[in-house]
Amino acid sequence: MAKEQPLFSKATFWLNKMCVLPYTDEELDAIGCLGFDMAKNKDFADKYLSGLLEKRELINQHKRVPFSDLNLQLYRKVLEQPDLQQIPDWISMPDPKTIAKNNIKARIIKMSQNIQKNNNITEVNEQNRR
């Protein structure tokens, strides 16, 4: 029986095939966060990897994209799912120092706040219709 490969290893394998290399320092830091998020939350990991695998056509098209852009798209896809069990701590309780040091993380945090705000507005509108 083959040994199961951790989801983060699968994700980095595909990211390395799809993304512009080498990664910037900000991108490497964001990859570390991604690894932590995937290790802590299998639901998040499954959804992220699923979204990543949907992007495999980039390989066939011989396109490489910046990790920061692809990662933002994938985090958005995961965070917008209503059945997501847990938002990563660094997103739900952002550290101002982290935001100042890493533009990628800051963009993900801002995007998450916008998603949450939009979800709250939608909930209020639905309650008002009743």
Secondary structure, 3 states (H helix, E strand, C coil): CCCCCCHHHHHHHHHHHHECCCCCHHHHHHHHHHHHHHHHCHHHHHHHHHHHHCCCHHHHCCCCECHHHHHHHHHHHHHCCCCCCCCCHHHHCCCHHHHHHCHHHHHHHHHHHHHHHHHHHHHHHHHHHC
